[in-house]
Amino acid sequence: MPKLWQKTYRVNEQVERFEAAQNSALDSRLVRHDVWGSLAHAAMLTKIGVLTEDEHRVLKEALCDILHLAEMGQFTITPSDEDVHTRVENYLAEVAGAAGKKIHMARSRNDQVLVDLRLYAKEQLHGITNSLLTLVETLWRFAGAHTDVPMPGYTHMQRAMLSSVALWAGAFAESLLDDEQLLSAAYSLNDQSPLGSAAGYGVPIAIDRQYTAELLGFARVQNNVVYVQNSRGKVEAAIVQALVQIMLDLSKLAQDILLFTTAEYNFFHVPQELCTGSSIMPQKRNLGVMELVRARTQTVLALQQQILGIVTGLPSGYNMDYQETKRPFMEALDVVRECLDISTLVVGSLEVNVDRLVAACTFELFATDRAYELTRTANLPFRDAYRIVGAEVTAQLDRHEPLPTESREQLVERLKKRNHLGGAGNLGLEQVAQRLATARAAWQERTATFERAIRRLIDPGQNDQGGQNSPTSAPDGLQSEHGRA
């Protein structure tokens, strides 16, 4: 397979394998995105007179044939192809003849791979955010169903103050909504077209970069052509940094669920079908998926550091080091999507052991309540009341007597008294619902804008309704692509 840079010599096979083997495998995911970029570039070359209308028609038909072949799993990238760009261009030269040899005018593989990754990231972020918001909704519903279920709150891994199941679940819902804002910011950074920067220094002809940006559904053109190349890795790192924040939340959620489903806590129960077993201990029911979520947080942290480490200290312009950011970037996107989906499954399956939770709300949780009561009834400064109650509680604990508890009704009354903003008696779940609805609407608009642009790029006469077989269908299209990669 001829290389796009082929001259009068043949490169050493060991060098070829070292440079291209991993990259070509990853590029199997980017076929559609490379075709979309080529469709936009060909349209722009026609607009400025480099391609004739007939040449454009032949190229477009050939590019759409690639989309069909890729959907059928019949357009593959091998190490001898080097990358997706070479495979696509060689196919065009073979099928479209001279027109296929013209399409590389005014572009480089440097801006090609950038546009591929930007389009891939946009598509993936649509799917990831959908999974994120589904988990938020699941937590919100779980919280709404358990607003009157008391629960011990912990500090330093010790019982501290009265909490509730709803307060616990609502905390994760709100935190994940903050993560959505980080994803939105990363999406905006990614949503700029690099096409036309070529090798990083532009081209000496009057190309129309705004036109290609609009055809591909980008919000804007990334202006400075040197910065376009310098931003490789930077944009990917920004996205992965937002993904890390999601994983930090999922790690805490996983740890809590693992703890609260132990026999010692027994606050929650998970169905047996979500658990795996032991090869030696017949009784074991292990919630291994949450252990893996916890562990894969470290994986995503490492992937973030890998990307940042690769781009640190590089000189301006393109360097092949950038190629090494592709795998950790794609892997991070995969891991986070899977962890969000499995976390939604687990949270949606949690069963609450109300009796055990009530029994766990023992008297020491209300030591602070008692101190506050003394400040009112005995007109004491808080610090004096604190010391009095501290002595009382310490004495009771030192006697190792059974710890007294209150009824569920009494505990619910205590929860209701915590009625300040964000307290257990004033959770603000309606605010969570509003934030969730706003986020969903914003991402649905982004997805619709992107899909509409791609459909028009492929077939300007196609209506805007699209369908499951649309080349940008998500998440189903992403899942099938992932399965082939």
N, C-alpha and C positions, 0 to 999 in steps of 0.2 A: 504494500500500500504506500504510494508516494506521500511524502511529508509536505506540508505547506511551505516549508523552508528548504526543500530538497535542492541540492546543487549538483556538483559533479562527483561527489564521494558518497560512500555508504558509511553510516555511523556504526561504531562498534556495538555488537549485539548486547554485550553486558551493560554498556552505557544506556542503550535503549530500554532495556528491562528495568534498570534502576530508576530511570526518570519517568517511565510511562506506565508501568504495570499497575500500581495502586491508583494512579490518577485516572487511567482509562476505565477501571472498574467503577470508580465513583461517578464518572461522567455518564454512566448508563442512566443515572437519575436525571440528567440535564438535557436529554434529547429534545423534549418538547420545548423547553425554555430556549435552547439554542435555535430551534426552528422559528419560534416566535420572534426572536431577535433578528434572524435572517429575513423573515417576512417584512419586518419594519424597515430594515436596512435596504432591502431591494425596492420597497415602495419609495423610499427617500431618493435612491439613486435614479429611479424613473422620474421622480418629480424634478430633479435638477438636470435631467437629460443625459445621464451616463448610460442608462438602459432604455431601450425602446419599449413601447407598449407590448409588442410581441415577446420580447425577451422577458419582460416582467411576468407575462402570463405563463410562459413555459416554466420559469423559476417557481412561481407560486404553486403551479400544479405539482411540480416535483417536491416542493417543501411540504405540501399537504399530503402527498403520498408517504413521506417520511413519518408524519404524524400518525397516519393509519398503520404503517408497519410497526411503529413503536408501540402503539396501543395493542397490537397483536403479539408483541414480544419478538418481532422479527427484524428489528433494527438494533443490532448490538455493537458495542464498542470493545475492541480488542487492543492489547498492547501494541500490535503493529499499526493500529490506527493512530496511536499516540494520545488522541483526545477526541472529544465529541465534535469539535470544530473541524478537524481534519476529515473525520468520517462523513460529516454532512457535506462538506465542500467537495470531496471526492465523488460522492454520490451525485451531487448536482452536476459536476463536470461530465460524469458518465451519462446521465439521463438527459440533461439540458444542453449539453455541448458547450459552445462558446459562451453562452449566457452564464453557465455555471462557473466558468473561469473568470467572469467579470465581477462576481458578487463580492469578492474580497476588496474591491476598490474602496479606499477611504476608511478601512477599519483594520484592526489588529486582533490577534487572539487575546491580547491583553484586555481590550474593552469588550470583546466577546464573552470572555469568562466572567467578567464583572457583571455584565447585563444578565447572563445566565443565573449567577448566584443571587443577584438582586430579585429577579423574578421568582426563583426558587424560594427565597426567604419570604417574599410576600405571600406566596401560596401556603407555605408551611405555617406562617404566623397566623393566617386565617384559621387553619385547623387547630393549632395549639390554643388560640384564644377561645375558640368554641369549646374545647375540652375544659379549659380553665373556668369559663363561665358556667358550664354544666356542673362542675364541682361546686362552685359558689352557690348555685341554685340548690344543689343537694344538701349542702350544709345549712343553707337558709331554711329549707323545709324541715330538716332535722331539728334545728333550733326552735322553729315555730311550733313543732309538735311536743316540745319538752320544756316549755317556759316555766312550768311549775314543778319541775323535778330538781330538788336540791342536790348539791354535789360539793364535796370538800374542795376548797382551793388550796394550792400548795405553793410554798416558797422554800427554797433550800431542800426540796424533796420531802418536806415535812408538812403536815396539816397546818393550815394557816388561818383562813377565814372562809366564811360561807360563800359558795359560788352556786352555779346551776349548770345543768347540761346545756341549756340554751346559751348561757353566757360563754361557755367553753366553745361550742360550735360556731357561735356568731363571731368570736374573735378570729377564727380562721377564715370565715367568709369575708370579713372586712380586710384582713391582711392580703388575701388573694386579689381583692378588688384594687388594692394599692398596687399590686404586682401588674395588674392589667394596665395601669397608667404607665408603668415602666415599659411594658411591651408596646404601648402606643407611641411612646417617645422613640423607641428603637425602630419601630415601623416607619415613622416619619423620617428618620435619618436614612433608612434604607430606600425610601420611596423617591429616589432621584436617579435620573437616567445617566449612565456613564457613556453611552454610545456616542461616538464621534471624538472621543479622547484619543482613539487609536493606541499607539504605543506609549502614550503619555504626553505627547507634544503636539497633538492635533495633526491636521493635514493641510496641504497647500491648495485646497480647492474649497469652493463655497458650498459646503454641506449644510443641511438643515437639521440641527440637533433637536430643536424644539419639536419638529414634526415627528421624529422617531419617538421622542418621549411621549407625545400625545397618543401615538398609535399603540404604544405598549401600556398605556394607562398609568404612567408615572405622574406624580404630582408636579414635578419640575425637572429641569436639567441640572445636573451637577456641573457647575460652571467651569472652574479652573482645571485644565486638562492634566496638569501635574498632580494636583490634589486628588483627582479621580484615581490615579494609580496609587498614590500614597494612602488613600482611604481603604485599600484592600486590607483586610484583617481588622482594621479599626471598626468598620461597620459590623462585621461578623462578631467581633468581641463585644460590642455594645449590645447586640442581640443576646449573646450568651450570658452577659452580665445580668440582663433582665431575667433570663431563664434560671440563673443561679438563685435569684431571690425567690422564685417560685419553688425551687427545690429545697431551699432552707425552710420554707413553710411546710412543705410536704414531709420533710424530715422530722420536724417537730410534731406534726400530726401523726405520722407513723409511730413515733416513739410513744406518744400519749396512748394511742390505740393499743399498741403492744403491751404497755404497762396496765392499762385499765381492763384488758381482757384476761389478765393472769388470774389464777385461782385466788391469789392473795388479795387482789383488788376486787375482781368480779363485778365491776361496774357495768361493763358491756359484754355482750355475747355476739359472736359471729357464726354464721351457719357453717356447718361442717364442710360443705362443698367449696368453701373458700380456703380451706386449710389442707396442708399436706401432712404426712406422717413420718414416723421414724422407722428405720429398718430393723431396730432392735427393741424399741419400747412400744408395745401395741396400743397403749392408751394415748399416745401423743397426738395432738391436733395443733399443728404449727402454722401460725399466720405468716408464712415465709414471704408473701408478697410485700408486706409492710417492712420486713427486714431488708428486702431488696430495694425498696424505695429509699429507706434510710441510707443504705450503702451507696446507691447510685447518686445520691447528693454529692458524695465525695468524687464520684466519677465526673459529674458535670463541673465541679470546682476545678478538677484537674484539667478538663478540656478547656475551660476558660484560661487557665494559666498557660496551657500549651499554646493557645493562639497568641496571647499577649507576649509570651516569651519569644515566639518566632518573629514577630514584627518589631520587637524592641531593637533599636539601634540600626535598623536598615537604612541605607542611603536612599535619597529620593529616586523615584522612578521604579520601574518594574524589576523585581528580583525573583528568581525561581523559588526562593524561600516561601513566597506567598502560596505556592501550590500546596504546601504542607498544612495550611490552615483549613483546607477544604474538608478533610476527613473529620477533625474534631468538631467543626461547625455542624456538619450534617449529623454526626453522632449525637451531639447535644440536643438538636432539634428532635431526633428520634426518641431519645431517652426521656425527655421531659413530657412529650406527648403520651408515651406509654405510662409513665408514672401518674400523670393526671387522670388518665382513664381508669387505671386500676384503683386509684384512691377513691374515685367516684363510686366504683363498684363496691368497695368495702364500706364506705360511709353510708351508702344507700342500703346496706344490708345489716347495719348495726342494730342490735336489740338492746334495750336499756333495762337493767336490773334495778328497778325502783326501790325495792325493799333493801337491797344491799347499799344503795346510795344513801338512803335515809339513815340506816344504821351507822354508816360511816361518818355522819355529821354529828360528832360527839361534842361535849361541852366546851372543849378548849377552843373550838372555832369561834366561840362567842365571847372570848376574853376581851376583845376590843369593844364589842357591843356593851359589855358590862362596864368598862372604863368610861365610855361615853355616857352611860346611864348615870354613873356617879357624878360626873361633871355637872349634870343637871339636877339630880335629886339632892346631892350633898353640897352642891355649889363648890366643887373642888377644881383646882387647876388640872388640866389633863395629865401632866406629869405625875402629880400626886396620886390621882386615880389609877394611873398606869401601874405605879409601884404597889398599891394596895391589891389590885387584881392579880398582879404578877405573883405576889406572895401567896394568895389564895390558890391560884391554879397550880403553882409549884408544889404546894403542900398536898394537893389532891393527887397530882401525878406521882409524887414520891411515895404515897401510900399504896400504889399499884392496885387500886380498887377498880372494879369495872367502871368504865367511863359512861356517865349518864348521857342519854340521847333525848331528843324531843320527837313528837309526832310529826308526820308529814305536814299536817295542817299548820302546826306551829312554825315549822321551817318555811312554809310558803309565806306565812305572814311576815317572817323576817326578810324573805326575799323582796316582798312588796315594799318594805320600808326603805330598801336601797333604790329609791326612785329618782335619784339624780340622773342626769344625762349619761347614758352608757352603762348604768348600773344594772344589776340583775332584775330590778323591778321596772326598768325603763330601757329596754334593750335597743330600741330604735330599729327594729327589724324592717319597718316600713322604709327607712332610709336605705337600708341594704337593698331592698327590692327596687327602689328607684334608681340607685346606682347601677344595679345589675341591668335594668331595662335600658338605661342610657348607654351603657357600654355595649350591650347587644345591638342596639340600633346603629351605633357608630361603626361597629365592625361589619354588620350586615351591609351598610352602605359602602364601606371599603371593598368588601367582597364583590358586591354587585358592580361597582365601578370597574374593578379589575377584570372580572369575567366579561363584562360588556365590551371592554376595549379589546380583549383577546378574540372574542367571537367576531367582532367587526373586522379585526385584522385578518382573520382566516377567511371570513365570508361576509363582505360588507352588506349583502342582501339578507343575511340571517336576522330574524327578529331577536329582540332583547330578552326573550323569556328563557332561552337556553334549554337545558335539561340535563338528565343524568349522564348522557353521552357527550356532554360538552367537554372540550379538551381541558377546561379548567375546573371540572367538577371536583368538589371537595366536601367532605373528606374522603369519599369513596375512591376518587381518582388517586389520591395520595396513598391510600392503603394498598391499592393494587400495584402502584409503582414501587412502593416499599418492598412488596413481596417479590418483585423481580430483581431488585437491586442486589 
